[in-house]
């Protein structure tokens, strides 16, 4: 037989790619792939690995959310117990139970729970509204930041980008300079700040919308321009302010929870609570928007409606929070990003995590503002800026392109 007619079997056994696939990943020498021997093929992930990974992520989400909730509880109890009038956390719990109609004995496990009239008055009229307002303001700012970061597909996005904060500042400046702060008190400033924030957001949204389609890039650029215009307008109004008005405007722009009252808490809860109640329904849409508008549209997401709802809810929450507490910066940037670094970008867990982390951040920041230079109260905006600005710089260094590193 000629060499050209020699059967292929005469060449001996071979280890082709087809044989490797047919043998289920076995190596040529019979060693299964992925057993640690040199030259073995890596084991492909299977359904069991996927379920194990999902279960581990779920446990991580529960731990992270539970940690933020615990930090919020501890921070709130510490904030209510700290001040010129000594009130222990146990006494705080006793007063709260008494408000709910639960009778509390004077002593439990050797802990004295008796509360004087002064302690109860300070707790219910001053400290508790302040802590609750801090929770609502922090949750509103953080959730608004998480929504806008998902909408802009940029983890460095901030609620101030759409002009709501600068509009609120302009509204508050008008109220103070015109004299409504004297006539109507803090309610006049809050009303004008709320209206100014919503008005500037509407202007930015209308500029970015053409023929029924909204450009996110144009919205960002329009927000920058409106922020500059509002800043110039506030600066112009300052020229006509007297010393008292200038002091009021300065302290308002630095942020403070010192004016907290039950009426302020109630009004803020209505607007911020409405935004917080609706945003979880946007979780799936925001996850799809992270892929891009075209991809989200292919998945059945009504992108234009999602953009309008996201901007409206963010403006509502930020305007209400700013009207109640003044300008409190970096919460909308820092809080959602901390959660994103902990549990990933999925908005189903990110939104409630941002609410808890933002609430805890503002409550703890307000506690520091009261005790760091006691008896002087540092504006909370200074505390959040001192903690948030370094974090923002770290994010910039972390997110910069490799070619710039």
Buried (B, 14 or more C-beta within 10 A) or exposed (E): EEEEEEEEEEEEEEEEEEEBEEBEBBBEEEBBBEEEEEEBEEEEEEEEEEEEEEEEBEEBBEEBBEBBBEBBEBBBBBBBBBBEBEBBBBBBBBBBEBEEEEEBEEEEEEEEBEBEEEBBEBBBEBBBBBBBBBBBBBBBBBBBBBBBBBBBBBBEBBBBBBBBBBBBBBBBBBBBBBEBBEEBEBBBBBBBBBBBBBBBBBBBBEBBBEEEEBBBEBBBBBBBEBBEBBEEBBEEBBEEBEEEBBEBBEBBBBBBBBBBBEEBBEBBBEBBBBBBEBBBEBBBBBBBBBEEBEEBBEBEBEBBEBBBBBBBBBBBBBBBBBBBBBBBBBBBBBBBBBBBEBBEBBBEBBBBBBBBBBBBBBBBBBBBBBBEEEEEBBBBBBBBBEBBBEBBEEBEEEEEEEEEE
